[in-house]
Amino acid sequence: MSVATAPPARTQRAGGPLRSRLLGRNPIGSLFALPYMVFVAVIFAFPLGFACYIAFHDYFFTAPGVEVERPFVGLDNFAAVLTDPQVLESFRNTAVFLVINVPLTAVAALVLASALNAGIRWAAAFRVAFYVPYLTASVSLVGVWMLLFSSGGLVNSVLGPLAPDPSWLVNSALAMPSIALYVTWKQLGFYILLYLAALQNIPSELHESAATDGATTLQRFRHVTIPGVRSATTLVLILAIITGANLFTEPYLLTNGGGPDGASTTPVLLIYQQGIQQQNPDTASAIGMLLVIAVGLLSLTANRLTRET
């Protein structure tokens, strides 16, 4: 008569549960991700935390090795920033930019990506043409754009008497819309690639079934294409919002540092002016914290709107 014996219990290595909690189920994958985690911590997390510290203190730069008192001031820096007309105008300018740039970027990128995905002639050449501005250095493109939209440039020559006076980039009403159009044109190739990748993941059977049921091209675009690229649209909107909120190079170069009369000044440009040029890092950090909060709220709103539609 055989006696059933229980299988031997597996011996658990010492520190197993702790190691699994620290490294996850795949320690090798966590190990490969460690350099990027260190990069994010050093390049993004630490500067953001230090900027938050500066924003709540009366902080100023000193010579190396000099110890000075930097008292805690609470919300005084934020109160000063929120009552500064120049700061409020910079946020309004950014709002104008986002209202023009974000919808235009999403719509134009999706339409052009759909045309390329449909197999139009010279599709490969168009892909390169759309992507080249994104890869080209901003300084060289800004020079070309200034020549085109100057008072004696090609655009005004074509428009003739319809050209605005003063010209585009020196007109307080048209400076920020002109920058929004420039950034849309420059960044469009990247967003087209995002939409192309999403379009190729839509099953062709959906389009064939809709066509069989009598749906027109516009109806297929509305009821098949747009829902099929919803996740890509969320990504495009969030990236466009982040790009617009961090606008610096374009107004700095195109309008000579935010002109005319501050009509194209952005919060990031003000951060540079306050923190570097005027040596007020506490005020600059307060502007940065408000910008981070605004971008976070706009990104969450865009994410929710695209999920609900």
PyMOL commands that set and color helices and strands:
alter all, ss='L'
color gray80, all
select helices_A, chain A and resi 16-23+27-55+76-82+85-117+123-135+138-149+154-162+168-170+175-199+204-212+217-228+230-245+249-254+267-277+281-308
alter helices_A, ss='H'
color red, helices_A
deselect
rebuild
show_as cartoon
